[in-house]
Amino acid sequence: SSGRMITDVQLAIFANMLGPQHCNSVKVWTNKKWINLKDGS
């Protein structure tokens, strides 16, 4: 239940902490749109 709602900032920080090894399953909110990190591999 807790942690189900994640803010854009929290998600961005979390994605940065995960790093490129998880880019296939992480999306980042940036410039008002979702970007899948795997696109930048």
Number of C-alpha atoms within 10 A of each C-alpha: 4 5 6 6 8 11 11 14 12 13 15 17 12 14 19 15 10 12 11 15 10 14 18 12 11 19 18 20 16 11 7 7 9 11 14 14 18 14 9 8 8
